[in-house]
Amino acid sequence: NYALYPHMSVEQNLGFGLKLRKTPKAEIKRRVTEAAKILGLEPLLARKPVALSGGQRQRVAMGRAMVREPKAFLMDEPLSNLDAKLRVQMRAQLAKLHDTLETTTVYVTHDQVEAMTLGERVAVMRDGILQQVDTPQNLYGNPSNLFVAAFIGSPPMNLIEAKVSDGRVAFAGFEIPMPDGSDLGELGGRTLILGIRPSDLEDAAVWSNPDLPTIEVTADVTEELGSEVNVLFTVDAPPVGVEEVMEAADEPVEEAAFLLEENRAVFCARVDARSQARPGARVRLSLDPRRFHFFDPDTGLAVGTAKPAVAPA
C-alpha cells in the first residue's frame, strides 16, 4: 500500500499534499517537475496508479514526500513487498537519490542487505534495545556482542565454544596458535565463544599461505555459487545455544535441527570458486587467527582481540 489515490494521475498524486497546504500553483508545478525528473517519472505523469508497476508506484510515493522538501525522510520497510529483482533495482535508486538530495534518511528494515548497502551508519535493535550503532564494515568486522555477530553476515558467523591458554585457542579438537601481541593473555584458562566468519576460512589448496595455520575437515555439503563455493561441514562440538544466537537466527532452531548430526555444530567456509571441495572429501582450510572474534558466554559481549597491538605512528 503506497497510499496513492487511484483516481488521480501521477502528477496529481505528487502535488496533492502541496495543494492541501495551499501552496501556490507555480510552486507546486516546479516541485512536481523537479521530483519527477529526479525519479524518472516524467513519461508517467499522466498515468493512473493502476497502470504503474510496483517499482513505479514506489517512486511516486517517494516523490510525494520529496515535494514537501522535508528536513529528513523516514522510510519503514519501503521495499518489503517488491520481488527480489526489483528490490535490487530500488536499492540502487534509493542510494542514488540519497546522494542527490543529501537529506538525512532514517530507514527501518529487517533486511540486513538493505541496511548494509544503504546505511552510512546502521543501528541494530533487539527487542527494542539498541545493540550497536556503527558503520556497516565495523558491524561486520567488529560486532559488539553475540547477537550482532550472529545477525550480521550471510552466511552467518560460525560460533563455537573455545578455551584460550598458553597462547593457543582450542576448539572442537583443534588447537590454533594465537599471534604474538594479541591481548588475550588475561583470558587464559577461560571458556569463551569463538566466532569465525565463513569468508575467513579458505581452501588451502587454492590459497596457500605457510604463515597461517590450517585445519582438516570433511565436507558434508558444497554450494557452488559461481563466484564462490560454500563448504558446509560438522565439527566435533555442540552448537552454541545461548539466547542471543537463537534470536538472531533467521529460522527457529527446530527448523535447522535436520542439519545437526549427533548434536554437532555445522560450520560454513566460503572459499574460492576454484576449490575442488566435494561432499565426502577431506578439505584443508587455512584460517587467520587475527580475524577471530571472542565473546563472553555469560554476558554475550565481545572480549579481547586476536589482533596484535599496533604502535602509534
N, C-alpha and C positions, 0 to 999 in steps of 0.2 A: 504494500500500500504506500504509494508515493504522495498521497494527499493532493492529487491533481483533479481539477474539475473536469469531468468528462465532456461537458457541453461547451467548453471553451477551447479555443485554439492554443497552440504552444505560446504564441505571442501574448494572448490574453492571460494565460496562466502565469507567465513570467511577470506581467505588470499588475496583476490583480491586487496584490498586497500594497503596492505603492498607491494604487487608485483609492483604496480604502483609507489610506493616510492622507488623502487629498494632495498628493504630490502633483506639481504642475505637469501637464501633458508632455511638454517638450522634454522635461527631465526624465519622465517615465520612458519616453522613446529613446533617449540617449542611453539610459542604463540597460534597457532591454536589448538594444542593438549591441552594446558592448559585451554583455553577458553571453548573448547568442554567438557572437564572434569567437569569444574565448572557448566556449563549449562546443563549437561546431554545430550549432543548431540553426544557422541561417537558412538552410534549404528546407527546414521543417516547421518554420514559424506558422504556416497556415494550417498545419495538420492538427487533428484532434488526438487525444491520448490513445484512443483505441487503435489508431494507425501507426503507433510507435512500438519499437521493440523495448524489451526490459531495460537495456542499457541506455536507450534514448530517453525513456521516462525518468531514469535515474538522473540523467544530466539536466532535464527540465526541472526536477525537484531541487537540484543543487543551484540551478540558475535562479529560482525563486528566492533562495536565501542570499545569493550573491548580489542581486539588485538592491537589496536593503543596505549594502555596504557595511556589514557588521564589523565590530572590533575583533570578534572571534567566532569560529564555527564550532558547533557541537554535532558530531555525527555518531549515531547509535546503530552500529552494525548495518551500515548502508548497503553492503554487498551480500548480505546473508541469503537473499532469495534469488541470486543470479546463478547461472550454471558456471562450471569451473572455468571454461574458456573465457567467458565474458568477465568473470571476476578478475582474471589476469589483466585483461584489457583495461578494465575500470581502475584497477590499482595503478597502472601506469598513468592513466588520465588524472587521477587524484593527485599523484605525486607531481605531475607537471603543473596542475592547477595551483597547488600549494606554492610551488616555486614562482609562478606568475603573480599570484595575488599577495604573497608574503604575509598572509593573515594567520594568526595563531589558530590552530585547529586541535580540538580535543576529540579523539577518535576512540570509540568504545568497540571492542571486538573480542570474540572468543577464539579467533583465528590468529595463531601466532605468526603465520606467514605475513598476514596483513600488518600486524603490529611491527614486525621486524623490518619489513620493506618500506613502510610508510613513515614510521616514527623516527624523529630525531632523538627523542627520549621516550622510553617506554616504562609505564608503571604496571607492575604485576600485582594483582589483587588475589587474596584468598579469603573467602567468607567475609568480604567487606573490609579486610585488614590489608594495608599496604605492606608488601613483602620486599620490594626493591624498585627503585627508580634509577634508571641508568640508560646509557646508550645501548642500542641493540648488540653491538660487539661485546660490551662488558657484561651484559646479561648472559650471553653465551659463554664467554671466556672466564668470567669471574662471578658466578652465581653466589649470592649471599647466604643461601640456605638450601636445604634439600628440595623443598617444593619448587623453587625457581630452577634448580638444576634438572629436576625430573620433567618439568613442564616445558622448558625452552629447549628446542632442538628436535629434529626429526631425521633419523631415528633418535629416540631419547637416550640420555646418558646411561651407560652401564653402571650399575651400583652394586657393591658387594662389601661384606664385612672384611676388614683387614686389620692386621696388627703391625705396628711400627716398632722396631727395636734394632739397636746396633747398626743404624744407618741403612736398614733394609725394610721393605714393606712386604709382608707375607699375606697372600690371599689365595683361596681355592687351590692349595697345593703348590703355588708358585712363589718364588722369592725374587724380588726385584731390588737391586741396589739403588739407593737414592743419590742424587748428585751432590757433590761437595758444596757446602754453603747453604743448603736448604735449612729452614728454621723449624724442623720437625723434632729437634732434639728433646724439647720439653714434653713431647707427646709419646716418648719412648715407653713401650710396655702397654700402651692403651689400645683398646679395640675401637677402631674408627670405621666409618663408612667411606670406602674408596669409590670415587667416580672417575670413569674414563669415557671420553667421547668416542663414538664409533669412528669418527674421522681421524682420531689419534691412534688407531690401530691400522697397520699397513702390512700387506703381504711382503714378507722379507725376500721372496723370490723375485719380486718386481722392483722394490725399493730397498736395496741393501745398504745398511749403514753400520759398519763394525762398531761404532761407538754406542749403539743403542742395544739394550737387552731384548731378548725375544722369548716368546712362549709358543709351545706347540699344542695345537688343538685339533679336534676332529670336526669338520664342517657338517652340520646337520641339514642346512638348507642354504642354497645360494639364490640370490635375486639379481638377475642381470638387468641393469637399468640403462645400458648403452654407454653412458659416460663413466659409470662406476658399477661396482658389484657389492651388494650387501651379503656378508657371510654370517649366518646365524649358527651359534654353537653353544653347547651347555658347558658349564664349569662345575667343579666338584664342591659346591657350596649352595646353601639355600638362598632364594631371592630375598632381597631386602624388603621387610614387611612393615616399615614404620609408616605412621599415618600420613605424613607429608607426601611420601611416594605414592601411596594408594590413591590419594585425592588428585594427584597430578596426572594419573594415568588417563588416557583417552577412553579406555573401556574398563568396566568393572573387573576386578581381579578374577572373578569366576569365569568371565568371557575368555581370559587368556590362559586358563588353567590347562588346556589341552597342550600348550607349548612346553609345559614342565614335565620333566622326566625324573621321577623319584625325588620330587621337590628340589631339583637342581635349577639354578638360575640360568636364564637364557641371555647370552651376550650377542651383540652385533658389532661387526667390523665393517666399515665402509672402505673398501680397497679399490685400487686402480682397476680399470676395465680390462687391462692386460692380464690380470690374475687368472691362473688356471685352476683355482679352487673349485672343487666339485663336491656334491654331497657324499659323505662317507670317506673322503680323502683327508689325510693329515695336512694341516696348513701351519706354517711357521709365521707368526705375526710379530713384527717389531713394534715397540711402544716406547714413547719418550716419557720417562718419569717426571720431567719438568712440567708436563702437562696434566699430571694427576691432580685430582681435587679431593680434599678430605673434609668430612663433616662429623660433628659430634652426634652420636646416635641418640643421645638424650634430649638435646636442645634442637637438633637439626641444623644448627648454624655451621657455616664454613669455618674451619680452623686451619692454622698453619699454611704453609705453602711449600711446594716442592721446588720452586724456582730459586736458584742461588741469589743471594743478596747482591745488588749491583752498586758499586761505589759511585758516589756523585762525580760528575764530570768536572 
